[in-house]
Amino acid sequence: VVITCKYLAGIPFPDITWMFLGLDGRNKSLSGKQGFDENVLRLPITKERAGAYLCSGANQFGSHTASATLTVEFPPERTTVIFFPDSSPLRVLDVTVSCVTQSVPVPNITFYKNGVKLFFLYNLTSSSPTDHKASIVLVDFSVGEGRVGVSCKAINDPGEDTSNETILLIVVPPDPPNIQPSSVFTDELCWKTIFDGNSALQQFNLTCSSVATDFCTGETYETNDIIAFPVTGMNAPRPPDWS
């Protein structure tokens, strides 16, 4: 590509300087080829050359600056799937999946779940003219979906790029929780003597444990109940006479 800085007036002829403002925010001074009334830049066309070019002409009486913007289109590249939360396995029902890519112009994004195209509207943001991110929320995972493969494809006029498939490990709690109670009697027999003055009443207590297990988390919950059975037909001894 050829970029020309041409001056129409100025005596004496101005000195020409070039400045390049890249899309990454960095500035760089350039040197052009001086002609009779112009200064010319000849550059290879690469995406790194995209940005703003400033030409300044100055003599002892003043200066003037002009600028031009060079746009270089290129196909999507470095396309990658990321997700939030980014822990594995995921113990949530909703997962935000994002497709990040670099391209000019902005690409169209398609998401795939286990190789099947998803017809979702996505939220697109661009942190720079070349860096883009499209995001969707995957919801309603079933209990059987413990392993989900997600990928995306970015397409614009110059070309396309497809990400590798990212595997999400999903732990989905059942709804409602699958808690199955069971009753277990312990073999512990507790004898208790109750004195009521001149007589004694004996009873034995049978402990009943109610056990509930959450098969999603493996956690066990236990409650204990004591069932009292009075013993009848027995002659209970009198309390000792301490007098």
FENLIN-V748030 format. One record per pair of residues at least 24 apart in sequence whose C-alpha atoms are under 10 Angstrom apart, sorted by sequence separation. I is the first residue (numbers start at 1). GAP is how many residues later the second one is. D is the distance in whole Angstrom. If there is no record, write none. Layout:
BEGIN
i = {I I}
gap = {GAP GAP}
d = {D D}
END
This chain:
BEGIN
i = {13 14 15 23 24 27 29 30 47 48 76 77 78 79 98 100 102 105 106 109 110 111 145 146 147 184 185 204 205 13 23 26 27 28 29 30 45 46 47 76 77 78 97 98 99 100 101 104 105 106 107 109 111 113 145 146 183 184 185 203 204 205 22 23 24 25 27 45 46 47 75 76 77 98 100 102 103 104 106 107 108 109 144 145 146 183 184 203 204 5 10 22 23 24 45 46 47 75 76 102 103 104 106 107 143 144 145 182 183 184 202 203 204 4 9 21 22 23 45 46 74 75 76 102 103 104 142 143 144 182 183 202 203 3 4 5 6 7 8 20 21 22 23 74 75 76 101 102 103 141 142 143 181 182 183 201 202 203 6 7 8 20 21 22 73 74 75 76 81 101 102 141 142 143 181 182 201 202 6 7 20 21 22 72 73 74 75 76 100 101 102 141 142 143 180 181 182 201 5 6 7 20 21 72 73 74 75 76 100 101 140 141 142 143 179 180 181 202 5 6 19 20 21 71 72 73 99 100 101 114 115 116 117 142 179 180 181 201 202 4 5 6 19 20 71 99 100 114 115 116 117 118 178 179 180 201 202 4 5 18 19 20 98 99 100 113 114 115 116 117 178 179 180 200 201 3 4 5 18 19 98 99 113 114 115 177 178 179 190 192 199 200 201 3 4 17 18 19 97 98 99 112 113 114 115 177 178 179 191 199 200 2 3 4 17 18 97 98 112 113 177 178 186 190 191 192 199 200 2 3 16 17 18 96 97 98 111 112 113 177 178 181 183 185 198 199 200 1 2 3 16 17 96 97 111 112 174 177 179 181 182 183 184 185 198 199 1 2 15 16 17 95 96 97 110 111 112 173 174 179 181 183 197 198 1 2 14 15 16 95 96 110 111 173 174 179 197 198 1 2 14 15 16 94 95 96 109 110 111 173 193 195 196 1 13 14 15 94 95 109 110 172 173 195 1 13 14 15 93 94 95 108 109 110 171 12 13 14 93 94 95 107 108 109 171 10 12 14 16 18 20 22 92 93 94 107 108 109 1 5 10 11 12 14 15 16 17 18 19 20 21 22 23 92 93 106 107 108 5 6 7 10 11 12 14 16 18 20 92 93 106 107 108 3 5 7 11 14 105 106 107 115 4 5 6 10 82 99 101 103 105 106 107 109 111 114 3 5 10 81 83 98 99 100 101 102 103 104 105 107 108 109 110 111 113 114 10 79 80 81 82 83 84 97 98 99 100 101 103 104 105 107 109 112 113 114 76 79 81 83 97 98 99 100 104 107 113 76 97 99 103 47 74 76 90 103 7 47 73 89 103 71 89 103 102 5 6 101 5 101 5 101 5 99 100 4 99 3 3 83 82 1 81 82 81 80 81 79 80 81 79 80 95 143 79 80 79 95 78 76 77 93 51 76 77 90 91 92 93 94 50 75 76 88 89 90 91 92 93 75 76 88 89 90 91 92 93 75 76 79 80 81 87 88 89 90 91 92 74 75 76 77 79 80 81 86 87 88 89 90 91 47 73 74 75 76 77 78 79 80 81 83 88 89 73 74 75 76 77 78 79 80 81 82 73 74 75 76 77 78 79 80 81 83 73 74 75 76 77 80 81 25 24 23 24 23 24 23}
gap = {24 24 24 24 24 24 24 24 24 24 24 24 24 24 24 24 24 24 24 24 24 24 24 24 24 24 24 24 24 25 25 25 25 25 25 25 25 25 25 25 25 25 25 25 25 25 25 25 25 25 25 25 25 25 25 25 25 25 25 25 25 25 26 26 26 26 26 26 26 26 26 26 26 26 26 26 26 26 26 26 26 26 26 26 26 26 26 26 26 27 27 27 27 27 27 27 27 27 27 27 27 27 27 27 27 27 27 27 27 27 27 27 27 28 28 28 28 28 28 28 28 28 28 28 28 28 28 28 28 28 28 28 28 29 29 29 29 29 29 29 29 29 29 29 29 29 29 29 29 29 29 29 29 29 29 29 29 29 30 30 30 30 30 30 30 30 30 30 30 30 30 30 30 30 30 30 30 30 31 31 31 31 31 31 31 31 31 31 31 31 31 31 31 31 31 31 31 31 32 32 32 32 32 32 32 32 32 32 32 32 32 32 32 32 32 32 32 32 33 33 33 33 33 33 33 33 33 33 33 33 33 33 33 33 33 33 33 33 33 34 34 34 34 34 34 34 34 34 34 34 34 34 34 34 34 34 34 35 35 35 35 35 35 35 35 35 35 35 35 35 35 35 35 35 35 36 36 36 36 36 36 36 36 36 36 36 36 36 36 36 36 36 36 37 37 37 37 37 37 37 37 37 37 37 37 37 37 37 37 37 37 38 38 38 38 38 38 38 38 38 38 38 38 38 38 38 38 38 39 39 39 39 39 39 39 39 39 39 39 39 39 39 39 39 39 39 39 40 40 40 40 40 40 40 40 40 40 40 40 40 40 40 40 40 40 40 41 41 41 41 41 41 41 41 41 41 41 41 41 41 41 41 41 41 42 42 42 42 42 42 42 42 42 42 42 42 42 42 43 43 43 43 43 43 43 43 43 43 43 43 43 43 43 44 44 44 44 44 44 44 44 44 44 44 45 45 45 45 45 45 45 45 45 45 45 46 46 46 46 46 46 46 46 46 46 47 47 47 47 47 47 47 47 47 47 47 47 47 48 48 48 48 48 48 48 48 48 48 48 48 48 48 48 48 48 48 48 48 49 49 49 49 49 49 49 49 49 49 49 49 49 49 49 50 50 50 50 50 50 50 50 50 51 51 51 51 51 51 51 51 51 51 51 51 51 51 52 52 52 52 52 52 52 52 52 52 52 52 52 52 52 52 52 52 52 52 53 53 53 53 53 53 53 53 53 53 53 53 53 53 53 53 53 53 53 53 54 54 54 54 54 54 54 54 54 54 54 55 55 55 55 56 56 56 56 56 57 57 57 57 57 58 58 58 59 60 60 60 61 61 62 62 63 63 63 64 64 65 67 67 68 69 69 69 70 71 71 72 72 72 73 73 73 73 74 74 75 75 76 77 77 77 78 78 78 78 78 78 78 78 79 79 79 79 79 79 79 79 79 80 80 80 80 80 80 80 80 81 81 81 81 81 81 81 81 81 81 81 82 82 82 82 82 82 82 82 82 82 82 82 82 83 83 83 83 83 83 83 83 83 83 83 83 83 84 84 84 84 84 84 84 84 84 84 85 85 85 85 85 85 85 85 85 85 86 86 86 86 86 86 86 103 104 105 105 106 106 107}
d = {8 10 10 10 9 10 10 10 8 8 10 6 6 10 9 10 10 8 8 9 9 9 8 5 9 6 6 6 6 10 8 10 10 10 10 10 10 10 5 6 5 9 10 9 9 10 10 7 8 9 8 7 9 9 7 6 7 5 9 7 6 9 8 9 10 9 10 10 7 7 10 5 7 9 10 9 8 6 7 10 9 9 9 8 8 6 6 6 6 9 10 7 7 9 7 9 7 8 4 9 5 9 10 10 9 9 8 9 5 7 9 4 7 9 9 9 7 5 10 9 9 5 7 5 7 10 9 8 8 6 6 6 5 9 10 10 9 10 7 9 9 5 8 6 7 9 8 5 8 8 9 5 7 5 9 8 6 9 10 6 9 9 6 7 7 5 8 9 9 6 6 9 7 7 6 6 8 8 6 6 7 5 9 10 5 7 9 7 7 6 9 7 9 7 8 4 9 9 9 4 9 6 6 7 6 10 8 10 6 7 9 10 9 9 10 6 7 9 6 6 8 5 8 8 9 10 8 4 9 9 10 10 10 10 6 6 9 9 10 7 5 8 6 6 9 6 7 6 8 9 9 10 10 5 7 9 7 6 6 7 5 9 6 5 9 7 5 8 10 9 8 5 8 9 7 9 4 8 6 7 5 6 6 6 8 10 6 7 10 10 9 6 9 6 6 8 5 8 8 4 9 8 5 8 10 7 6 9 10 7 7 7 5 9 6 6 6 6 6 7 8 7 10 9 10 10 7 6 6 7 7 5 9 7 5 9 7 5 9 8 10 10 10 10 9 6 7 8 5 8 6 7 6 6 6 6 9 10 10 9 10 10 10 10 6 7 6 6 8 5 9 8 4 7 9 4 8 10 9 9 9 10 9 7 5 9 9 5 7 6 6 5 7 9 7 10 8 10 6 10 5 5 9 6 5 9 7 5 9 6 10 9 9 6 9 5 6 6 7 6 7 8 8 8 10 8 5 10 8 5 10 8 5 8 8 10 7 8 6 7 9 9 6 7 10 9 7 9 10 10 10 10 9 6 8 6 5 9 10 10 9 8 8 9 9 10 9 10 9 10 9 10 10 10 6 9 5 6 9 9 10 8 9 9 8 10 10 10 9 9 9 5 10 9 6 8 9 9 10 7 8 9 9 8 9 9 10 10 10 9 7 10 10 10 10 9 10 9 9 10 9 10 8 9 9 9 9 8 8 9 9 10 9 10 9 10 9 10 10 10 9 10 9 8 10 6 10 7 8 9 9 8 10 9 10 9 9 10 10 9 9 9 8 9 8 10 10 10 10 8 9 9 9 10 9 9 10 9 9 9 9 10 9 10 10 10 10 9 8 10 9 9 10 10 9 10 8 8 9 10 9 9 7 9 6 8 7 9 8 10 8 9 9 10 8 10 7 9 10 9 8 8 10 6 10 8 9 8 8 10 10 9 7 10 7 6 6 7 6 7 7 7 5 5 5 6 8 6 10 9 10 10 9 6 6 6 6 8 8 7 8 9 6 8 7 9 9 8 6 8 8 9 9 8 5 7 8 8 6 5 8 9 9 10 9 6 5 6 6 9 5 7 8 8 7 8 6 5 8 8 8 9 7 9 10 10 7 9 9 9 10 10 8 7 9 7 9 8}
END
